[in-house]
Amino acid sequence: MALHAAIPAARSQQPSRTQARKTSEMTTAPKTQTPLLQLVGVSKHFGALKAVDDVSLEIRSGSVTCLVGPSGSGKSTLLRTVNMMEEINEGAIFFEGKMIGHEVRNGHRVPVSKKVGRKQTLNFGMVFQHFNLFPHYTALENVTAAPMIVKGLRKKDAESIGRRVLEQVGLGNRMDHYPSELSGGQQQRVAIARALAMEPKVLLFDEPTSALDPELVAEVLAVMKGLAEQGSTMMIVTHEMRFAEDVADEVVMMDAGRVIERGAPKDILHNPTTPRAKKFFASVGAL
C-alpha cells in the first residue's frame, strides 16, 4: 500500500490531512533546519483502533520533550514507534534527515531489513516502566551485557563504560550489587545506566517512575534532570507535571492518539487553550 504522510506541522497545530503527500517523495526529511528526529503524519493502528493518529513532531538535538496525557492516549505507543518496537501504518520517521524503519521501493513503503533496523535502533536508548534487570547479574554486568553482545566491545572496554555511566547515575558504590540488593529507584537508575552504556543519540523514557514507591521517585527524576542539564536529547512519557515544567523544552499533550496541544511548559501546563487540555491539566493539579 502506498504511504501518504503529512507535511510537517506548524508549531502550534497538527497538520491537516489535506496537506498530505506521498512518502515516496519523502525519503529524506525537509532540508530547512532539519531536526535530529522528525515524525511526520505518524499513525499506528491495532485493528480498528488508532492508537496513534496522524502525529507530527520535531525533536531537536539537546532538547527534552515530555509527552503527557491521560492513560491510553497513545503516548507509550508513539514512543515505541520511534525505536521501531511498533511498526507504523502511515507516515514516516526521520533520524538525522533520513527515513528509518522503512524505505521506499517503487512508490511503496516496505520495512528495512533486520540488519539495517538493528543498526538504526542503536541511535535510541529505551528506559521502561519496569527495570527488567537480569537477576543473576550484578549492576555492572547488567550494564555491560549489551555493549559486549550487541556492539561487540571487549569486556575491558565495556566495563570502563559501565563504571562511568554507573557513576553518572550515582551508583558508583553499588556496581557489584545484584538487583535484589537494590531499591526500586536504584534498579531504575541501573536501567538508565544500561541505556547510556550503548551511547545512544536519543534517550526514550516510558513512564520511568510509575512503578516506584513515591519516596523513590525523586532520585530517578534527579538523574534525568542531570542528563537534561548535560545536553542529552530525551523524549519522556510522564505523569510528573512538576518535573515536565522544570526540565522540558516542549510539552506535548496527547488524547485519543492525537496531539491536542504542544508548546513551552509554562504555556501548556498553566495556560492551555483547548477545553480538553484545560480539563486534563486541572485534573492533575497543573492549573
C-alpha positions, 0 to 999 in steps of 0.5 A, a space after each residue: 500500500 502506498 504511504 501518504 504522510 503529512 507535511 510537517 506541522 506548524 508549531 502550534 497545530 497538527 497538520 491537516 490531512 489535506 496537506 498530505 503527500 506521498 512518502 515516496 517523495 519523502 525519503 529524506 526529511 525537509 532540508 530547512 533546519 532539519 531536526 535530529 528526529 522528525 515524525 511526520 503524519 505518524 499513525 499506528 493502528 491495532 485493528 480498528 483502533 488508532 492508537 496513534 493518529 496522524 502525529 507530527 513532531 520535531 525533536 531537536 538535538 539537546 532538547 527534552 520533550 515530555 509527552 503527557 496525557 491521560 492513560 491510553 492516549 497513545 503516548 507509550 505507543 508513539 514512543 515505541 514507534 520511534 525505536 521501531 518496537 511498533 511498526 507504523 501504518 502511515 507516515 514516516 520517521 526521520 533520524 538525522 534527515 533520513 527515513 528509518 524503519 522503512 524505505 521506499 521501493 517503487 512508490 511503496 513503503 516496505 520495512 528495512 531489513 533486520 540488519 539495517 533496523 538493528 543498526 538504526 535502533 542503536 541511535 535510541 536508548 529505551 528506559 521502561 516502566 519496569 527495570 527488567 534487570 537480569 537477576 543473576 547479574 550484578 549492576 555492572 554486568 547488567 550494564 555491560 551485557 549489551 555493549 559486549 553482545 550487541 556492539 561487540 566491545 571487549 569486556 575491558 572496554 565495556 566495563 570502563 563504560 559501565 563504571 562511568 555511566 554507573 557513576 553518572 547515575 550515582 551508583 558508583 558504590 553499588 556496581 557489584 550489587 545484584 538487583 535484589 540488593 537494590 531499591 526500586 529507584 536504584 534498579 531504575 537508575 541501573 536501567 538508565 545506566 544500561 541505556 547510556 552504556 550503548 551511547 545512544 543519540 536519543 534517550 526514550 523514557 516510558 513512564 520511568 517512575 510509575 512503578 516506584 514507591 513515591 519516596 523513590 521517585 525523586 532520585 530517578 527524576 534527579 538523574 534525568 534532570 542531570 542528563 537534561 542539564 548535560 545536553 542529552 536529547 530525551 523524549 519522556 512519557 510522564 505523569 510528573 507535571 512538576 518535573 515536565 515544567 522544570 526540565 522540558 523544552 516542549 510539552 506535548 499533550 496527547 488524547 485519543 492518539 492525537 496531539 491536542 496541544 504542544 508548546 513551552 511548559 509554562 504555556 501548556 501546563 498553566 495556560 492551555 487553550 483547548 477545553 480538553 487540555 484545560 480539563 486534563 491539566 486541572 485534573 492533575 493539579 497543573 492549573 
